[in-house]
Structure formats: structure tokens, C-alpha cells
Amino acid sequence: MKTFKASIDVMPHDNLLDPQGKAVSGAMPNLGLPEITGVRIGKHITLRLEAEDRKAAEAKVDEACRKLLANLIMEKYSFSVEEA
């Protein structure tokens, strides 16, 4: 077994309202940063796992994202896996 590290990004679907992102976008002009718009806020997750190889590790990370880490109705995810 090898140890792998996964980096996962979970973001709201592009066509859904992102209230946190909208609030941050609205605050940017007040901070003197009017050129920053379209802010979207999500989650970044890192984890370690044991697996036979990279393909098996990717399958386990994908399963974790689908079952727990992302709400697929409202969110999308992407990840990368590397040996730790």
C-alpha cells in the first residue's frame, strides 16, 4: 500500500446563486477594489489515504466526493491525487 494526498475543490454550480460570493463581490468596491467581481466561494479539502496505486486512490477520492464531500445537486468538484 502507498500513501497518497488528495487536494479537492468543491464549488457551487455556475448557474446557482452563491450568496457568500455575492456578498464578497459587493464589498470589494468599499475596500477600494472595484475591479474584482464575480467572486465564487467554495471549499478546499485535503486528505491522505492508503491505496494500492494512483488509480485506486483516485477512485476512492471520487467516491468520497460523491457520497459525502460535495452535494452534487448544488456543487461540482475537482481533485488531484499525488503520492505523499
Residue pairs with C-beta under 8 A, 6 or more apart in sequence:
1 50
1 51
1 52
2 50
2 51
2 52
2 53
2 57
2 83
3 48
3 49
3 50
3 83
3 84
4 48
4 49
4 50
4 51
4 54
4 57
4 81
4 82
4 83
4 84
5 46
5 47
5 48
5 81
5 82
5 83
5 84
6 45
6 46
6 47
6 48
6 49
6 57
6 61
6 79
6 80
6 81
7 44
7 45
7 46
7 79
7 80
8 43
8 44
8 45
8 46
8 47
8 61
8 65
8 69
8 77
8 78
8 79
9 42
9 43
9 44
9 45
9 77
9 78
9 79
10 42
10 43
10 44
10 45
10 65
10 69
10 70
10 75
10 76
10 77
11 40
11 42
11 75
11 76
11 77
12 18
12 21
12 40
12 41
12 42
12 74
12 75
12 76
13 74
13 75
13 76
16 74
18 39
18 40
18 41
20 41
21 38
21 39
21 40
21 41
22 39
24 39
24 41
25 36
25 37
25 38
25 39
28 34
28 36
28 37
28 39
42 75
43 69
45 69
47 61
47 64
48 84
49 57
49 60
49 61
51 57
51 60
54 81
54 83
57 81
58 79
58 81
61 79
61 81
62 79
65 77
65 79
66 72
69 77
70 76
70 77
